[in-house]
Amino acid sequence: MSGTGTRRPRADARRNRERILAAAEQAFRGQGTGASLEGIARQAGVAIGTLYGHFPNRGALAAALLREQHAALFEFGDELPAHETALAALTAWIGAVSVHAAAYRGLATLLMEGFADEASELHDACAHLAATTQRLLSASRDAGAVGDDVTAEDVHALTNAAAWLREQVPPEQADHLTTLLVRGLRAGDDGTH
């Protein structure tokens, strides 16, 4: 009987967690990452304390929602150098990260905050994103495709700007603007004609 008593709360907790994540996905898609956590709890049919019991803050909730997307993005980044030139790999990475960071309105800002805050549940994922950016940028520099003055921090900031743009303009225009952004990183492009 005690075995049955210990299983049920875990099953209930699992169901509550799944309902919270489903409600958060819907709220973040519709309202952005600033959506009311109380509203998410209400939509999931749980008390706000239950939500906080599973996800102590907004970053933890976002990290749980993004876990699978991050894994796919990291795998994509790991495979890029084997299939592309150095600059094409960096370009594809910038595009993929900007699309990822625009999945929810406000996500780019949440990711930037996660990168800066080592205590954030998003920090490890952000550090992985930054390490992949650094690796692809270094390869592009070594190939002479990107200027020596371009830093990983520059690329990170520009990628977040590209993600913000994706929230503001149609996808085709966002892709075009990302292409223009990458052109500005190329070696020898000093803006003069």
N, C-alpha and C positions, 0 to 999 in steps of 0.2 A: 504494500500500500504506500509506503514512503517513496518507492521508486516512481509510482504514478504521480504522487504529489510534487516531485521535483521536475518531472517532465512538463507538466501543464504550464507552469509559469514561463518556462523557456519557450514553449510553443507560442504562448500568448505574446511574450516579449518579441519573438521573431515576427509574428503577424503585425504587431504594433509598429515595429521598425520598418517593415515593408510598406505599411500604409502611410507612415510618415514620409518615407522616401518617395512614394508615388505622389503624394500631395505636394511635396516640395518640388518635384520635377515639374508638375503642372503649374505651380505658383511661380517658380523661377522662370519658366518659359513665357508665362503671360505677363508677369510683373517685374521680372528681373531679380537679381540676388538680394535686393533690399525688401523683398516681400515680407509681410508680417509673419513672424514665427508663430504668433498666437493664431493667426488665420490658418496657417499650415496645420497646426495641431487640431484646430476645429474641423478642418476639412478631412483630416485623418481619423477623426472621431476619438481623439485621445486628449487628456489633460495636458496643459503646457508643461507641467512637471514631468510627464512621461516623455515628451519630446526632449526636454533638457536631460533626462536620464539617459537617453540614447545618444544625444548630440549636444554637448555642453555649450556650444556656440554656433554661430552661422558658418564659420570656417569648417567646423567638424561636419556639419550637414552637407556643405558643398563638397568637401573631400570625399564623403561617402557616395554622393551622387556621381562624382567624376572618376571614381576608381577605375572602372572599366575603360572609359575614354582615355584616361591617362596611360593605362597599360598599352592600348592600341597606338597611341601617339608615340610613346617611347619605342615601341617595336618599329614603327615607321621610321623614326629618326635613326635607329640602329642600322636599318637596312639601306638607308639612302646612299651612303658613300660607295657601296658596291655597285650601284646601278646608274650613277649620274656623274657628270663632271663636278668638280668642287663647287663652282658657282651655282650650277643647276641644283645641287643637293641643298645648298644654303637657301636658295630661292624657294624650293619646295618646302623646306622646313619652316621658313618664315610664313609662307602661305598656310601651311597646316596648323601652325600654332595660332595664327591670327583667326582662323576659322574656329578653332577649338575655344579660344578665349572669348569669342563672340557668341557662344552657344546660348548664354543668358546675358541679358543686359546687365552691365555692372560686373561681370565676371572678370574682365581684364583688370579692373581695380582691385578686386578681391585677390587675384593671383599676385599682383604686385605687392600687396600688403603681406601675403603669405610668404613671399620671397624674402621680405625684409624682417619678418618676425620668426625667429627660430623656434618659438613655442607653438606656432600655428600648425594645425593639422595639415595645412596645404604646403608647408615649408619643404618637406622632402620631395614632393612632386615638383615644386618650383625649382628646387636645386637641381633636380634631374633635367628639367627643361633647360636651365641655364648651362649645365655641363654639356648637353648635346649642342646647344647653340655655340658654345666656346669651341668645341671640337670641329664643327662644320665651318666656323669662321676661320679657325687656324688653318684648316686645309685650303680654304679659299685664298687666304693670305699667302700661304706657301706656294700656291699655284700662280700667284701674281694677279689674281682676278679681283681682289678686294684691296683697297688702300690700307697701308700700314697704320693709319691713324684711326681706323674703325675699331671700336672696342666691342666686346660682348655686351657691355652695358648699353652702348648705343643701339645695337641690334635688338636687345631686349626692350628698350623703350620704344623703338620704332615699331616693333612687332605689336606691342600693346596699343600703340596709336592706330595701327592698321586694324586691330580688333575693334577698337572704338569706332573707326570709320565704317566697319561692317554693320554696326548697329544703326548707322545714319543714312547709308546710301544703298542702292540696289547692288546685288552680288557682282554683276558685270563691272560696275564702276569701281567697286572695292578691289576686284582683281586687277583692274587697270592701274589703280593708285598704288597697289602693292608692287606691281611691275616697275612703276616709276620710282618707288622707294628703293628697290634693289638696284636700279640703274645708278642711283646716287651713291651706292656703296662701292661701285667698281673703281679699280685702281685707275688713276689718271683722270677721273671725272671730278674736276675741281670747280665746275660751274662756269668756266670761261669757254668761249667759243672762238 
